[in-house]
Amino acid sequence: MSTLELILSAVSTVLTASNVVEIFYIRATRKRMQAEASEKSDAVLYKRIAYLDERVSKLEELACFDKDCKYRK
């Protein structure tokens, strides 16, 4: 493996790890917002939750992650 391939592989691994961390952070935020929205019946919070769902979906695609947290290679 060439040096460039090693560097690209390392960068890819770091980006994937970063996406996975963001996915877990967003999911935790979503749970908190869901509880708050249920209490208040707040339409704005429900829109934000929908945005978070879209963001997680995109990040899962970028991280090559599926719903069972397995890589799809």
N, C-alpha and C positions, 0 to 999 in steps of 0.2 A: 504494500500500500504506500502510495506516495505521501509526502508531507501535506500536500494540498488536500488530498482525500481524508487524511486524519483530522485536519483542521475543520473541514466541512462537516465531518461526522460529529466532531465535538460541538460545533456550533448548533447543529441540528438537535443533538441531545439536550443542550442547554435550553433551546427554544421550546422543545417539547416539554421539558420539566417545568419551565415557566408557565406554559399554557395549562398544565395539569394543576399547578398551584393556584392559578387564577380561577380555574373551574371550581375547585373546592371552596375558595373564598366566596365566589359568587353564589354557590349553592347555600352556604351558611347565611349570607346576606339575604338571600331569597326566603329562607325559612323564617328569619326574623321579620321581614317585611310582610310575609304571608300572615303571620300571627297578628301583626299590627293592623293589617288591612281587614282581617276578619272581625276584629274588635270594632273598628270604626266604619266599616263599609265604605272605604275611601277609593273612589274610582281612579284617582291619580296613582295611588300605590299599586293598584292592579295593572295599570299601564306600565309602570316601572318593572313590575314582576314579569310581564310579558316581554319587555326588552331584555331583562336578565336571562330569560329562557332562550331567546334568540341568540344572545351572546354566548351562552354555554354551548348551544348547538354548533355555532361556528367554531368555537375553540376546540370542541371535541373532534371536529373534522380536521382542523389544523394539527392537532396532537395525534391524529390517527387513533383515536380512542373510541370505543363503542360503549354502549350502555352498561356492559358487564365489566368495564375497566380492563379489557383485553386489547392488545394491539391487533390491528387488522392487516397484517402483512401477508 
